Amino acid sequence: MTWLTDPFSVDFMLRALIGGGLAAVLCAVVGTWVVVRGMAFLGEALSHGVLPGVAVATMTGIPAVIGAAISAGVVVFGVGALRRRARLSYDTSIGLLFVGMLALGVIIVSGSRSFATDVTAILFGDVLAVTRADLAGLGAAVFVALALAAAFHRAFTATAFDVRKAATLGLRPRLAEVVLIALVTLAVVASYRAVGTLLVVGLLLAPAAAARVWTRHVVSTMALGAGFGCAAVLVGLLVSWHAGTAAGASIAVVAVVSVALSRAVAAAVPTSAAARRPTTPPSAAPPREGA
């Protein structure tokens, strides 16, 4: 069992395990709604869209999290502005901001000749360099996400089924949409340190998708998704330690593989499809205009 315990006898590996676990819980809570609402494209756009802010923050010496939050805010408000004023569709608006922000980030990075190492950490994460301050930030993000998910659970659920009915019930679907997008932004910004901007979507989507095979309710999907995510962090770090691979990428790959394994095992288990059918839409349409 030394192959399992020895890696985590080192301080930075233990911090990586704790930080990755917190990121997995955060991404499972938010990622469940991303999967249910079909918001994967927005999550991907946000994860890439933080690059300019993080790059500028790193170059100027301000906290990278602040730069990432500002950049993600530009993406969110930019998508809304394009939908309202240019009258573009939801996915077209996201696609334009996605490409624009990523290109801007590359331009900023290309202007600094001494930025190669920092960019690698931004894009692919540096979970092995997680600090105690990072752990505190992730812990706070998990607390906020859990509180908001609990407070808006009814509104999120009703909006996933029928926006008009949610409005009739007084659940304020517009506010629910804003809060949900804010949660996605929080998950991306808080988790990029662990797995990077390019790989955070894997941790955001894969554990929830793997859990969705076995669960019928949102809360149980979040709980099981957190378990899948934490397992992906553990296995990914072990693979990284013993095989000498990039830790963040290893975690993301294990998380994605868990979806295929989960579906394969579910297909082999003699359980009726009806017993595994979710009570919320497996992939709702993206938020509609005016939602």
N, C-alpha and C positions, 0 to 999 in steps of 0.2 A: 504493500500500500504506500510505500515511500514515493512512488511516482505520482501519487495523488496529493500527498501532504507536503512533500519537500518544497514544491514551488511556492506554496503559500506561507512558508516559514520566513520568506523574505518580505520586508515591509512594503516595498512598492508593488509586489504582486498581491498582497493582502488588500492594500488600498484599491488596486485595480479591480479586485473581486467585489469589494463593497461598492465602489463607484459604479461598476458595470451593473451590479444588482439593482441599485437605486435607479439607474437609467432604464433598466428592463421593466421595473415596476411602473415608472412614469410612462414609458412608451406603451405598456400594455393597457393602462387605463385610458390613455388618449387614443391609442391605435385601435382599440375596439370600436370606438365611434367612427374612426376614419374608415375602417372596413365596412361597418354597417351602412354608413352614409355614402360610400363610394367616393371618398375625398383623397384617394391616394395621389392623384396628380397634383393637388394643392400641397400636400405634404412634401412631395418631391421638389416642387418649385420653391417652397420655403427653405428646404435643406440646401439647395443650390444658391438661393438668393441671399443667404447670409454671408457669402464669400466676400463681396465688396466691403461690408461693414467690418468683418473680422480682419481683413487685410489692412484697412485704414487704421483700425484700432491698434493692430500690432505695430504698424509703422510709426504711429504717433505716441505710443506708450500708454494709452488708456486701456481699461479692462476690455478684453476681447468680447465678454458677454454683452457689454453695453453696445459695442459695435454691431454684434450679431442681432441684438434686439431691434436696433434702429433699422438695420437693413431688412429684417423680416417685416417690420412695420411698413416700410416702403412698398414691399411686395403686396401686402394685404390691401393697403389703401390704393395702390396702383391698379390692382385687379378691379376693385370697386369703381374707381374712376373710369377705367376703360369700358366697363359694362354700362355705366350710366351715360357717359358723354359721347363715347365713340360707338355705343350700341353694338358692341361685340359680344359674342357668346361667352359663356363662362370659361370653357376650355380654351378658347382662342385667347382670351385675356390672360389666363394663367400661362399659356405657352409663350406669349410675347414677353411677359415679365420674366419668365424663367430664363429664356435665351438672353434677354437684355441684361439682367443682373449677373448672370454667369459670365457673359462677355465683358462686362464692366469690371468684374473681379479679376479676370485674366489680364485686362489692360493695366489695372492698378499694380498687380503682381509683377507684370513684365517690366514695369518702370523701376523696379528695385532689383539690383543685381545680387543682393545678399539675402534674398527672400526664399531660396529653394527649400531649406529645412523647415521653415515655418509653414510654407504652403503645404508641404507633405503632411504635417500635423493637422492643418486645417481640413484638408480634403479627406484624409484617411484616419484621422484621430490619433491620439497618443494616450491610450488608457493607462499605460504603464507609468505615465507622468502625472497622474491624478494626485492632487494635493489634498490636505485636510480642508482647506478652504473650498475646494471643488466639491468635496463630500458634503460640506455644510450647505452649499448652494443647491446640490442635487436633492438633499433631504428636504430643504425648504420648498423646492419645486414639486416634489412628490406630495407634500402636505397640501399645497395650494391646489394641485390637480385633483386630489381626492376630495377636498372640500367642495370645489366647484362641480365636480362630477356628481357628487351626492346632492348638492343643492339644485342642480338643473337636470336631474335624472328624468323626472316626468316630462319636462319640456323637450329634452333631447329625444326621448322615446316617441312622444306624440308628434313631433316635427318629422321624425323619420317615417312615420306612417302617413300623415296628412297634415300639411301646413295649415290649411283652412280650419280643420277641426281643432288643431292646437290653438289657433287664434280664438276660436269660439269658446274654448275652455278657459281662456284668459291666461294661457301659458307663455305669451309673448314670444312667438317664434323668431322674430327679428333679433331680439336680445339673445335668444338661445343660439342663433347662428353666429353672432359676434363672439359670444363666450366660447363656443366650440372652436372657432378659428383661433381665438386667443390661446386655447389649450394646445392646439396643434403647434402654434408658434412657440409656446413655452416648452413643449417637449423637444422640439428641434433645437432651440437655443440652448437649453440646459444639457442636452445629450451629445451635442456635437463634439465636446471635449473628449468624450469617451470613444466614440466610433467615427467621428469626422462627418463633414457635411455630405459627402457622397454616400456614406454607408448608413447614416442614421435612419433612412427610410426603411432599410432592411429590418432594423430592430423595432421600428414603429409598426410595420405591417406584418412581418412573418409570425411572431409569436401569437398575435391575435388571430391570424388566419389559421394557424395550426390548432389553436384552442377552439375555433369556431366549428371545427369538424365534430367536436364532442359535446358541445354545450348548446343549450336552448335559450338561455337568458343572458342579458348583457353583463350582469354582475358576475355570473359564473365564468363567462368568457374572459372578463378582466382578470379574475383570480387565476384561472388556468393559464391564461396568456402570460401573466407574471411568472408563473412557474416555468413555462417553456422558455421565457426570456432569460431568467436566472440560470437555467440549465445551459442555455446557449453561451452565456457569459463564462460559466465554469468550464465547459468543454472547450470553448474557443481559447481561453487562457492556457489550458493544459496543452492544447495542440500547439499554441504559440511557443510555450516554454520548451517542449520536447522536440518540436520540429523546426524551431527557429523561424517561424512565419510571423507576419505582422499581426499584432494582437487584435486590433480593431477589425481588420478584414476577416480574420479567423472567426471572430464572434459573429459577424454578419453572415458569413457563409454557413456556419452551423445553424443559425436561426432560419435561414432560407431552406436548408436541407430538412429541418424539422417539419416544415409544411408537407413536403413530399412523404416523409416517413409517417407523419400523422395520418395522412390520407390513405397510404398503403395499409397501415395497421387497421384503420377503420373499415376499409373494404374487406379485410380478411376476417374481421370479428363478426360473428353472426348476430348483428344487432339490426333491427328494422330501421329503414331510412326515416320512418315517421318519428322514431324515438329520438333521432338526432336532429330533426328539423327545427331550426331556430324559430322563436316567436317574434322576432323582429326581422325586417327585410335583410337578406344576406348581402345585398349590395344595392342600396337605394340610389336613386339618381342624384347628381350633384344639386346643390341648392339652386332653386329656381329664382328667376328674376322676381324681386319683391319679397323673397323668403327671408 
